[in-house]
Amino acid sequence: MCGIVGYVGTRKVVPVVLEGLRRLEYRGYDSAGIVYLQNGQLVKYRAAGKLSVLAAIIDEAVISPSHIGLGHTRWATHGAPTTENAHPHTDCSGNLVVVHNGIIENYHSLREELLSQGHRFSSETDTEVLAHLIEEYLLGDNLEAAIRKALQRVEGSYALGVLWTGMPDTLIAVRNHSPLVLGIDGDNGSFLASDIPALLPFTKQVIFLDDLEMAVLTATTRTFYSLRTGAEISKVIKTIEWSAAMAEKGGYRHFMLKEIFEQPQAIINTVSGRINIETGMIDLPEIHLQGDDIQKIERIFLVACGTSWHAALVAKYWIEHWAQIPVEVDIASEFRYRQLLINERVLTVAISQSGETADTLAGIRLAKQLGAKIVTICNVVGSTMTREADGTIYTHAGPEIGVASTKAFISQLAALFLFTLYLAEQKKTIDAEKSRELGQALIDIATVIDTELPRLQQEIRVLVDDYYDCRDFLFVGRGLNFPIALEGALKLKEISYIHAEGYASGELKHGPIALIDKDMPILALVPQDGVYQKSISNVEEIKARQGRLILLGTEGDSHLSTITDDVIYLPRVHEEMNPILYTIPAQLLAYEIATRRGCDVDQPRNLAKSVTVE
């Protein structure tokens, strides 16, 4: 998830673009770049690191009289966060430049084709393919036609800004599955950006591009076309009333809520290009494990901390069932402090949002010394963990600003399910039809969550009036949903400071049931799955002791309403997807209770986003 900015108009372009990038840096801060047109030539600056590094090296350029340019702040996907991989990217001639937010799924085959045709690449990114592909179709002076033809070859998501010396007063913006908004400042200029915050210092008049639409922008004109047909279309100007602070959160009150609502897209980003629904095959080339390597695996260790550990606990159920490989799940901070029975027949999988978690890093280093192969599931390209691992599965969740992890967790679950299917296919413990079914279920869950999120938030917002002032809370679940009970309890304690614990439902009678009385709230996950009857029996035990029950269950299960008035119903999905779906109301419950209590949701006390000390 990167940020792009463009401007053409009467203002000096460099300050405009730098200010826009500053307001989009939450979208990515691995590297940044800017390009502008001066005396008929493209002038380009790029730097690895945060925007401040770029700003320091282009200090003199701020006084440039240039009136047209593009900028980019990067969250790396393809290629490490280096200066060479920073945007903008140019074609062979150096006369055409692009900035891009998204993922080009078929970039490898396009790159190979373009290399065979004599194109020269200077980066590892998928984006550079776009510049060369447009160059390939650029005949004469019809840049719009070249872009349209090039994008017909592209698979994936993109928000693009294009600048060409052959049209020195024009920017072109294109969108498909990645956000892009245009700003209008009368006859003084036109803007393009990934999000509204970049525009607010200059204008509140905006136009939202839809998928497969192109805009041709000059200082005084804006023309719009359909990428499908090439026909000119009309667009409506809207006025934005947000303050700059609100807009940085996309209109959401907190980053955490924004990131909860971004989870459907996070799932799509994680699975995109990795599932072939026609064949049922999973493609994970970056894992660097083939059939022979996997056949030799006798045991898998999943090593993680906090929320990532809960994702690992879910994966244990998946992997042992579908790939039939024994799995051990370890809290990373404890992993090194026991006698590890690890050798070259053991695969160790580290799970970390940041890729810098100190305990997890120390654990995989020890496992590597003992002969194990290391795979990292991570959200940050180029992090220490990904550099030291033998293979990596990137989650592509985008920057997560809220300290309490939400979309990173969901993306980890999606990645771990892909990993499970990949192992099962390589070991031939699953047939193609079942793999297709499960792959489709994973894709479909994103749509289900996207549809249900507004309703769930509204129902839970009403519910929390009876629970926000509790001192304690229990979360219970069985099977695949036991780890979600743990995760729900963690979220609540992290951001609301209520003492909360998660338990396997069957463990209640082994001690925790002593806590239950009329003042103890318990959230129980009771989907109609393979352990439904057992779960209902546990819920009845709670009810018999007057516990205050909130039930999360399957739509149409009328029995739940005879147990308690507080029932949140969720759609029936494939049983393997229940952990992903049932995470959503648990997150929303924590969020709504914390906001009701007036807590600092995005930056809860004593916590940090990445724990880099032991």
C-alpha positions as CSV (number, residue, x, y, z in Angstrom):
1,M,0.0,0.0,0.0
2,C,1.9,3.1,-1.3
3,G,1.0,6.7,-1.6
4,I,1.1,8.7,-4.9
5,V,0.7,12.4,-5.5
6,G,0.7,14.5,-8.7
7,Y,0.1,18.1,-9.7
8,V,-0.1,20.3,-12.8
9,G,-1.0,23.9,-12.5
10,T,0.3,27.4,-11.5
11,R,1.9,26.5,-8.2
12,K,5.5,25.4,-7.8
13,V,5.2,21.7,-8.0
14,V,7.9,20.5,-5.5
15,P,6.4,21.9,-2.3
16,V,2.9,20.7,-3.4
17,V,4.1,17.2,-3.9
18,L,6.2,17.0,-0.8
19,E,3.3,18.2,1.4
20,G,1.0,15.7,-0.3
21,L,3.5,12.9,0.4
22,R,3.9,14.0,4.0
23,R,0.1,13.5,4.5
24,L,0.3,10.0,2.8
25,E,3.3,8.7,4.6
26,Y,1.1,6.4,6.7
27,R,0.6,4.4,3.5
28,G,4.3,3.6,3.2
29,Y,7.6,4.8,4.4
30,D,10.2,2.4,3.0
31,S,11.4,4.9,0.4
32,A,10.2,8.0,-1.5
33,G,10.7,9.8,-4.7
34,I,9.7,12.8,-6.8
35,V,9.9,13.8,-10.5
36,Y,9.2,17.1,-12.2
37,L,9.6,18.5,-15.7
38,Q,12.1,21.4,-16.1
39,N,13.3,22.8,-19.4
40,G,11.9,19.8,-21.3
41,Q,13.7,17.3,-19.1
42,L,12.6,15.0,-16.3
43,V,14.4,15.8,-13.0
44,K,14.1,12.9,-10.6
45,Y,15.1,12.4,-6.9
46,R,14.7,9.2,-4.9
47,A,15.8,8.0,-1.5
48,A,15.5,4.9,0.7
49,G,13.9,5.6,4.1
50,K,11.3,8.0,5.3
51,L,10.2,11.1,3.4
52,S,12.5,13.3,5.5
53,V,15.5,11.7,3.8
54,L,14.1,12.6,0.4
55,A,13.3,16.1,1.5
56,A,16.8,16.7,2.8
57,I,18.4,15.9,-0.5
58,I,16.1,18.0,-2.7
59,D,16.2,21.1,-0.6
60,E,17.3,23.3,-3.5
61,A,14.7,21.9,-5.8
62,V,11.9,23.4,-3.8
63,I,12.6,26.8,-5.5
64,S,12.2,25.1,-9.0
65,P,9.7,27.0,-11.1
66,S,8.4,23.7,-12.5
67,H,4.6,23.4,-12.6
68,I,4.1,19.7,-13.2
69,G,5.3,16.6,-11.4
70,L,4.7,13.3,-9.5
71,G,5.7,11.9,-6.1
72,H,5.5,8.5,-4.4
73,T,6.0,7.1,-0.9
74,R,6.6,3.4,-0.9
75,W,5.5,0.4,1.1
76,A,7.7,-2.3,-0.6
77,T,6.1,-5.4,-2.1
78,H,8.4,-6.4,-5.0
79,G,12.0,-5.6,-4.3
80,A,13.7,-4.4,-1.2
81,P,13.3,-0.8,0.1
82,T,16.3,0.7,-1.7
83,T,16.9,3.8,-3.7
84,E,17.0,1.8,-6.9
85,N,13.5,0.3,-6.2
86,A,12.0,3.7,-5.1
87,H,9.5,5.3,-7.5
88,P,9.2,7.0,-9.9
89,H,10.3,4.6,-12.5
90,T,11.2,5.5,-16.1
91,D,11.3,3.8,-19.5
92,C,14.4,3.1,-21.5
93,S,14.4,6.6,-23.1
94,G,14.1,8.4,-19.8
95,N,11.3,10.5,-21.2
96,L,8.3,8.7,-19.6
97,V,7.8,8.2,-15.9
98,V,5.3,6.4,-13.7
99,V,4.3,6.1,-10.1
100,H,2.2,3.2,-8.9
101,N,0.2,1.9,-6.0
102,G,-0.9,-1.8,-6.3
103,I,0.5,-5.1,-7.4
104,I,1.1,-6.3,-11.0
105,E,0.5,-10.0,-10.7
106,N,1.9,-11.0,-14.1
107,Y,4.9,-8.7,-13.9
108,H,7.4,-11.6,-14.2
109,S,6.2,-12.8,-17.6
110,L,5.8,-9.3,-18.9
111,R,9.3,-8.5,-17.7
112,E,10.8,-11.5,-19.4
113,E,9.0,-10.6,-22.7
114,L,10.2,-7.0,-22.5
115,L,13.8,-8.1,-21.8
116,S,13.7,-10.3,-24.9
117,Q,12.6,-7.2,-26.9
118,G,15.7,-5.2,-25.7
119,H,14.2,-3.2,-22.8
120,R,16.6,-2.5,-19.9
121,F,15.5,-2.7,-16.3
122,S,17.1,-0.9,-13.4
123,S,15.0,-2.1,-10.4
124,E,13.4,-5.3,-9.0
125,T,9.9,-3.8,-8.8
126,D,6.8,-4.9,-10.6
127,T,6.1,-1.2,-11.3
128,E,9.0,-0.7,-13.7
129,V,7.3,-3.1,-16.1
130,L,4.5,-0.6,-16.6
131,A,6.9,2.1,-17.8
132,H,8.5,-0.2,-20.4
133,L,5.2,-1.7,-21.5
134,I,3.7,1.8,-22.1
135,E,6.9,2.7,-24.0
136,E,6.4,-0.4,-26.2
137,Y,3.0,0.8,-27.3
138,L,3.9,4.5,-27.6
139,L,3.7,5.3,-31.3
140,G,3.5,8.9,-32.3
141,D,2.0,11.2,-29.7
142,N,-1.0,9.2,-28.5
143,L,0.0,8.5,-24.9
144,E,-3.6,7.7,-23.8
145,A,-3.9,4.9,-26.4
146,A,-0.5,3.5,-25.4
147,I,-1.5,3.3,-21.7
148,R,-4.8,1.7,-22.6
149,K,-3.1,-1.0,-24.7
150,A,-0.5,-1.6,-22.1
151,L,-3.0,-2.0,-19.3
152,Q,-5.0,-4.5,-21.4
153,R,-1.9,-6.8,-20.8
154,V,-1.8,-6.2,-17.1
155,E,-3.2,-8.4,-14.4
156,G,-3.5,-7.0,-10.9
157,S,-4.3,-3.7,-9.1
158,Y,-3.0,-0.3,-9.9
159,A,-3.4,3.4,-9.3
160,L,-1.1,5.1,-11.7
161,G,0.3,8.6,-12.4
162,V,2.1,9.0,-15.8
163,L,4.2,11.9,-17.0
164,W,5.8,12.2,-20.5
165,T,8.0,14.8,-21.9
166,G,6.0,14.6,-25.2
167,M,3.0,16.1,-23.4
168,P,4.7,18.6,-21.0
169,D,1.5,20.1,-19.6
170,T,-0.4,16.8,-19.0
171,L,-0.6,14.2,-16.3
172,I,-2.5,10.9,-16.8
173,A,-4.2,9.1,-13.9
174,V,-5.5,5.5,-14.1
175,R,-7.2,3.3,-11.5
176,N,-8.1,-0.3,-11.1
177,H,-8.7,-1.9,-7.6
178,S,-6.4,0.7,-5.9
179,P,-7.7,4.1,-4.6
180,L,-7.2,7.3,-6.6
181,V,-8.8,10.7,-6.1
182,L,-8.4,13.8,-8.1
183,G,-8.4,17.4,-6.8
184,I,-9.7,20.4,-8.7
185,D,-8.5,24.0,-8.1
186,G,-10.4,25.8,-10.8
187,D,-8.1,27.1,-13.4
188,N,-5.1,27.0,-11.0
189,G,-4.4,23.3,-11.2
190,S,-5.3,19.6,-11.1
191,F,-4.1,17.1,-8.5
192,L,-4.1,13.3,-8.2
193,A,-3.5,11.3,-5.0
194,S,-4.0,8.0,-3.3
195,D,-6.1,9.6,-0.5
196,I,-7.9,12.8,0.4
197,P,-5.4,14.0,3.0
198,A,-2.9,14.9,0.3
199,L,-5.4,17.3,-1.3
200,L,-6.9,19.1,1.6
201,P,-4.1,21.8,1.9
202,F,-5.0,22.9,-1.6
203,T,-8.6,22.0,-2.4
204,K,-11.7,20.3,-1.1
205,Q,-13.2,19.8,-4.6
206,V,-12.5,16.2,-5.6
207,I,-13.4,13.6,-8.2
208,F,-13.2,9.9,-7.3
209,L,-12.0,7.7,-10.1
210,D,-13.7,4.3,-10.4
211,D,-12.1,1.0,-11.5
212,L,-10.8,1.0,-15.1
213,E,-11.1,4.7,-15.6
214,M,-8.5,7.1,-16.9
215,A,-8.2,10.9,-16.4
216,V,-6.2,13.3,-18.6
217,L,-5.3,16.3,-16.5
218,T,-4.0,19.8,-17.4
219,A,-3.9,22.9,-15.2
220,T,-7.4,23.9,-16.5
221,T,-9.0,20.8,-17.9
222,R,-9.9,17.2,-16.8
223,T,-11.1,14.7,-19.3
224,F,-12.2,11.2,-18.4
225,Y,-12.3,7.9,-20.3
226,S,-13.3,4.3,-19.9
227,L,-10.4,1.9,-20.1
228,R,-12.7,-0.8,-21.4
229,T,-14.1,1.1,-24.4
230,G,-12.0,4.2,-24.8
231,A,-15.1,6.3,-24.7
232,E,-15.2,9.7,-22.9
233,I,-17.2,9.7,-19.7
234,S,-18.5,12.3,-17.3
235,K,-17.6,12.5,-13.6
236,V,-19.1,14.4,-10.7
237,I,-17.2,16.9,-8.5
238,K,-17.7,16.4,-4.8
239,T,-16.9,18.7,-1.8
240,I,-15.1,17.2,1.1
241,E,-16.0,18.5,4.5
242,W,-13.4,16.6,6.5
243,S,-10.7,18.1,8.6
244,A,-7.2,17.1,7.7
245,A,-6.8,15.0,10.9
246,M,-10.0,13.1,10.1
247,A,-8.9,12.5,6.5
248,E,-5.6,11.0,7.5
249,K,-7.7,8.2,9.0
250,G,-9.9,8.0,5.8
251,G,-12.8,9.5,7.8
252,Y,-12.6,6.9,10.5
253,R,-12.4,8.0,14.1
254,H,-9.3,5.8,14.8
255,F,-6.7,4.0,12.7
256,M,-7.8,0.8,14.4
257,L,-11.3,1.1,13.1
258,K,-10.0,2.0,9.6
259,E,-7.8,-1.1,9.7
260,I,-10.7,-3.3,10.8
261,F,-12.6,-2.1,7.8
262,E,-9.6,-2.6,5.5
263,Q,-9.5,-6.4,6.3
264,P,-11.5,-7.6,3.3
265,Q,-9.0,-5.8,1.0
266,A,-6.1,-7.2,3.1
267,I,-7.3,-10.7,2.5
268,I,-7.5,-10.0,-1.2
269,N,-4.0,-8.5,-1.3
270,T,-2.6,-11.6,0.5
271,V,-4.2,-14.2,-1.8
272,S,-3.9,-12.2,-5.0
273,G,-2.0,-14.1,-7.7
274,R,-1.4,-17.1,-5.4
275,I,-4.6,-19.2,-6.0
276,N,-5.4,-20.7,-9.4
277,I,-9.1,-21.5,-9.0
278,E,-9.2,-23.4,-12.3
279,T,-6.5,-25.9,-11.3
280,G,-6.8,-25.6,-7.5
281,M,-3.0,-25.0,-7.3
282,I,-1.3,-22.6,-4.8
283,D,1.6,-20.7,-6.1
284,L,4.2,-19.6,-3.4
285,P,7.5,-19.3,-5.3
286,E,9.0,-17.1,-2.7
287,I,8.8,-19.9,-0.1
288,H,11.6,-21.8,-1.8
289,L,10.3,-25.2,-0.8
290,Q,9.4,-27.8,-3.5
291,G,7.9,-31.2,-3.3
292,D,11.1,-33.1,-2.4
293,D,11.9,-30.6,0.4
294,I,8.4,-30.9,1.8
295,Q,8.4,-34.7,1.6
296,K,11.4,-34.7,4.0
297,I,9.6,-32.6,6.6
298,E,8.8,-34.6,9.7
299,R,7.6,-31.8,12.0
300,I,6.8,-28.1,11.8
301,F,7.5,-25.5,14.6
302,L,5.4,-22.4,14.4
303,V,7.1,-19.6,16.4
304,A,5.5,-16.3,17.2
305,C,4.5,-13.7,19.8
306,G,1.1,-12.2,20.9
307,T,-1.5,-12.0,18.1
308,S,0.8,-13.8,15.7
309,W,1.0,-16.7,18.1
310,H,-2.8,-16.9,18.0
311,A,-2.6,-17.2,14.2
312,A,-0.1,-20.0,14.6
313,L,-2.5,-21.9,16.9
314,V,-5.2,-21.7,14.2
315,A,-2.7,-22.9,11.7
316,K,-1.8,-26.0,13.8
317,Y,-5.4,-27.3,13.3
318,W,-5.3,-26.5,9.5
319,I,-1.8,-28.0,8.8
320,E,-2.3,-31.2,10.8
321,H,-5.7,-31.9,9.3
322,W,-4.9,-31.1,5.6
323,A,-1.2,-31.6,5.3
324,Q,-0.9,-34.3,7.9
325,I,2.3,-33.0,9.4
326,P,2.8,-32.8,13.2
327,V,2.9,-29.2,14.4
328,E,4.2,-27.6,17.5
329,V,3.3,-24.0,18.4
330,D,5.8,-22.0,20.5
331,I,5.7,-18.6,22.1
332,A,8.9,-17.1,20.8
333,S,10.0,-15.8,24.1
334,E,10.0,-19.4,25.5
335,F,11.2,-21.2,22.4
336,R,14.9,-21.0,23.1
337,Y,14.6,-21.9,26.8
338,R,13.9,-25.6,26.5
339,Q,15.6,-28.5,24.9
340,L,14.7,-28.1,21.2
341,L,14.6,-31.4,19.3
342,I,15.3,-29.8,16.0
343,N,17.2,-31.1,13.0
344,E,17.3,-30.8,9.2
345,R,13.9,-32.6,8.9
346,V,12.2,-29.9,10.9
347,L,10.7,-26.8,9.3
348,T,10.5,-23.7,11.5
349,V,8.0,-21.0,10.5
350,A,8.3,-17.6,12.1
351,I,5.2,-15.3,12.1
352,S,5.7,-11.6,12.6
353,Q,4.0,-8.5,11.3
354,S,7.2,-6.4,11.5
355,G,9.8,-9.0,10.8
356,E,11.9,-7.4,13.6
357,T,10.4,-9.0,16.8
358,A,13.5,-9.8,18.9
359,D,12.3,-13.0,20.6
360,T,11.2,-14.5,17.3
361,L,14.4,-13.5,15.6
362,A,16.5,-15.1,18.3
363,G,14.4,-18.3,18.1
364,I,14.8,-18.8,14.3
365,R,18.5,-18.1,14.5
366,L,18.8,-20.9,17.0
367,A,16.6,-23.2,14.9
368,K,18.8,-22.5,11.9
369,Q,21.9,-23.4,13.8
370,L,20.3,-26.7,14.7
371,G,19.7,-27.5,11.0
372,A,16.1,-26.4,10.4
373,K,14.9,-24.6,7.3
374,I,13.3,-21.3,8.1
375,V,10.2,-19.7,6.5
376,T,8.9,-16.3,7.6
377,I,5.4,-15.1,7.3
378,C,5.7,-11.3,7.4
379,N,4.2,-8.0,6.4
380,V,7.4,-5.9,5.9
381,V,9.5,-6.4,2.8
382,G,13.2,-6.4,3.5
383,S,12.9,-6.8,7.3
384,T,15.6,-8.7,9.2
385,M,13.5,-11.9,9.5
386,T,12.8,-12.0,5.8
387,R,16.5,-11.6,5.0
388,E,17.6,-14.4,7.3
389,A,14.9,-16.9,6.3
390,D,15.2,-19.5,3.6
391,G,11.8,-18.5,2.2
392,T,9.1,-15.9,2.9
393,I,5.4,-15.5,2.5
394,Y,4.5,-11.8,2.5
395,T,1.1,-10.9,3.7
396,H,0.7,-7.6,1.8
397,A,-1.6,-6.2,4.5
398,G,-0.2,-2.7,4.1
399,P,1.1,-0.5,7.0
400,E,-0.8,-1.1,10.2
401,I,-0.7,2.1,12.3
402,G,-2.9,1.0,15.2
403,V,-0.8,-0.8,17.8
404,A,-3.4,-3.5,18.4
405,S,-3.1,-5.7,15.4
406,T,-6.2,-6.3,13.3
407,K,-5.7,-6.6,9.6
408,A,-2.2,-8.0,10.1
409,F,-3.7,-10.9,12.0
410,I,-6.3,-11.6,9.4
411,S,-3.7,-11.5,6.7
412,Q,-1.5,-13.9,8.6
413,L,-4.5,-16.3,8.8
414,A,-5.0,-16.0,5.1
415,A,-1.3,-16.6,4.4
416,L,-1.2,-19.6,6.8
417,F,-4.2,-21.1,5.1
418,L,-2.4,-20.7,1.7
419,F,0.6,-22.3,3.3
420,T,-1.5,-25.2,4.5
421,L,-3.0,-25.8,1.0
422,Y,0.5,-25.6,-0.5
423,L,1.9,-28.2,1.8
424,A,-1.1,-30.5,1.3
425,E,-0.8,-30.2,-2.5
426,Q,3.0,-30.9,-2.4
427,K,2.4,-33.9,-0.1
428,K,-0.6,-35.1,-2.1
429,T,-2.8,-35.2,1.0
430,I,-5.5,-33.2,-0.8
431,D,-7.0,-33.6,-4.2
432,A,-7.5,-30.7,-6.8
433,E,-11.2,-30.5,-6.3
434,K,-10.9,-30.0,-2.5
435,S,-8.1,-27.6,-2.9
436,R,-10.2,-25.5,-5.4
437,E,-13.1,-25.6,-2.9
438,L,-11.0,-24.4,0.0
439,G,-9.2,-21.8,-2.1
440,Q,-12.5,-20.4,-3.3
441,A,-13.7,-20.3,0.4
442,L,-10.7,-18.2,1.3
443,I,-11.4,-15.7,-1.6
444,D,-15.1,-15.6,-0.8
445,I,-14.6,-14.8,2.9
446,A,-13.3,-11.3,2.0
447,T,-16.7,-10.5,0.3
448,V,-18.6,-11.9,3.3
449,I,-16.7,-9.7,5.8
450,D,-17.0,-6.6,3.6
451,T,-20.8,-7.1,3.5
452,E,-21.2,-7.8,7.2
453,L,-18.9,-5.2,8.8
454,P,-21.3,-2.3,8.9
455,R,-24.1,-4.4,10.4
456,L,-21.8,-6.0,13.0
457,Q,-20.5,-2.7,14.1
458,Q,-24.0,-1.3,14.6
459,E,-25.2,-4.3,16.6
460,I,-22.1,-4.4,18.8
461,R,-22.2,-0.7,19.4
462,V,-25.7,-1.1,20.9
463,L,-24.6,-4.2,22.9
464,V,-21.6,-2.6,24.7
465,D,-23.7,-0.2,26.8
466,D,-24.3,-3.2,29.1
467,Y,-20.7,-4.3,29.2
468,Y,-18.2,-1.4,28.8
469,D,-17.8,-0.9,32.6
470,C,-17.0,-4.5,33.5
471,R,-13.9,-5.3,35.4
472,D,-13.4,-8.8,33.9
473,F,-14.3,-10.7,30.8
474,L,-14.0,-14.3,29.6
475,F,-13.8,-15.5,26.0
476,V,-14.4,-19.2,25.2
477,G,-14.3,-21.3,22.1
478,R,-13.6,-24.8,20.9
479,G,-11.4,-26.3,18.1
480,L,-10.5,-23.8,15.4
481,N,-12.2,-21.0,17.4
482,F,-10.3,-21.6,20.7
483,P,-7.4,-19.4,19.4
484,I,-10.0,-16.7,18.4
485,A,-11.2,-16.7,22.0
486,L,-7.6,-16.0,23.0
487,E,-7.3,-13.2,20.4
488,G,-10.6,-11.6,21.4
489,A,-9.5,-11.5,25.0
490,L,-6.1,-10.0,24.0
491,K,-7.7,-7.3,22.0
492,L,-10.0,-6.3,24.8
493,K,-7.3,-6.1,27.4
494,E,-4.9,-4.3,25.1
495,I,-7.1,-1.3,24.3
496,S,-9.7,-1.1,27.0
497,Y,-7.5,-2.3,30.0
498,I,-10.3,-4.7,31.1
499,H,-8.9,-7.9,32.6
500,A,-9.8,-10.5,30.0
501,E,-8.9,-14.2,29.5
502,G,-9.5,-16.7,26.7
503,Y,-10.2,-20.4,27.4
504,A,-11.0,-23.5,25.5
505,S,-14.6,-24.1,26.3
506,G,-14.0,-27.6,27.7
507,E,-11.5,-26.1,30.2
508,L,-14.1,-24.1,32.1
509,K,-15.0,-26.9,34.4
510,H,-11.3,-27.4,35.2
511,G,-11.1,-24.1,37.2
512,P,-12.3,-21.0,35.5
513,I,-16.0,-21.9,36.1
514,A,-15.4,-20.8,39.7
515,L,-15.3,-17.2,38.4
516,I,-18.7,-17.3,36.8
517,D,-21.6,-15.4,38.5
518,K,-24.2,-12.8,37.5
519,D,-21.5,-10.2,37.2
520,M,-19.1,-12.1,34.9
521,P,-19.5,-11.5,31.1
522,I,-18.6,-14.3,28.8
523,L,-18.3,-14.2,25.0
524,A,-18.8,-17.6,23.6
525,L,-18.0,-18.6,19.9
526,V,-20.6,-21.2,19.0
527,P,-20.8,-21.6,15.2
528,Q,-22.6,-24.7,13.8
529,D,-19.4,-26.7,13.2
530,G,-18.1,-30.1,14.1
531,V,-18.0,-29.3,17.8
532,Y,-21.3,-27.4,18.0
533,Q,-23.1,-29.7,20.4
534,K,-20.1,-29.7,22.8
535,S,-20.0,-25.9,22.7
536,I,-23.7,-25.6,23.4
537,S,-23.2,-27.9,26.5
538,N,-20.5,-25.6,27.8
539,V,-22.7,-22.5,27.2
540,E,-25.5,-24.2,29.1
541,E,-23.1,-24.7,32.0
542,I,-22.4,-21.0,32.0
543,K,-26.1,-20.1,31.9
544,A,-26.8,-22.4,34.8
545,R,-24.4,-20.3,36.9
546,Q,-26.0,-17.0,35.8
547,G,-23.1,-15.9,33.7
548,R,-23.7,-12.9,31.4
549,L,-23.5,-14.4,27.9
550,I,-22.8,-12.9,24.5
551,L,-23.0,-15.6,21.8
552,L,-21.5,-15.4,18.4
553,G,-23.3,-18.0,16.2
554,T,-24.5,-19.1,12.8
555,E,-27.3,-17.3,11.1
556,G,-30.6,-19.2,11.5
557,D,-29.6,-20.9,14.8
558,S,-32.7,-20.1,16.8
559,H,-31.6,-22.1,19.8
560,L,-29.1,-19.4,20.7
561,S,-31.8,-16.8,21.5
562,T,-33.3,-19.2,24.1
563,I,-30.0,-19.0,26.0
564,T,-29.4,-15.3,26.0
565,D,-30.8,-12.1,24.5
566,D,-27.3,-11.0,23.4
567,V,-26.6,-12.9,20.2
568,I,-24.6,-11.8,17.2
569,Y,-25.4,-13.9,14.1
570,L,-22.8,-14.5,11.4
571,P,-23.4,-16.0,7.9
572,R,-22.8,-19.7,7.4
573,V,-19.4,-20.1,5.7
574,H,-17.0,-23.0,5.1
575,E,-16.1,-24.3,8.5
576,E,-12.4,-23.7,7.9
577,M,-13.1,-20.0,7.4
578,N,-14.8,-19.6,10.8
579,P,-11.7,-18.3,12.6
580,I,-11.3,-15.5,10.1
581,L,-15.0,-14.5,10.2
582,Y,-15.5,-14.8,13.9
583,T,-12.4,-12.6,14.6
584,I,-14.3,-9.6,13.2
585,P,-17.0,-9.2,15.9
586,A,-14.4,-9.9,18.6
587,Q,-12.3,-7.0,17.3
588,L,-15.3,-4.7,17.0
589,L,-16.4,-5.5,20.6
590,A,-12.9,-4.6,21.9
591,Y,-12.9,-1.4,19.9
592,E,-16.4,-0.2,20.9
593,I,-15.8,-1.0,24.6
594,A,-12.5,0.9,24.5
595,T,-13.9,3.9,22.8
596,R,-16.9,3.9,25.2
597,R,-14.4,4.0,28.1
598,G,-12.4,6.9,26.5
599,C,-9.2,4.9,26.0
600,D,-6.5,5.7,23.5
601,V,-7.3,3.1,21.0
602,D,-4.5,3.6,18.5
603,Q,-1.7,4.0,21.1
604,P,-2.6,2.0,24.2
605,R,-0.4,2.5,27.2
606,N,2.8,0.6,27.6
607,L,2.6,-1.0,24.2
608,A,4.6,-0.6,21.0
609,K,3.9,-1.7,17.4
610,S,7.1,-3.7,17.1
611,V,8.8,-5.3,20.0
612,T,12.5,-5.2,19.2
613,V,13.9,-5.9,22.6
614,E,13.7,-9.1,24.6
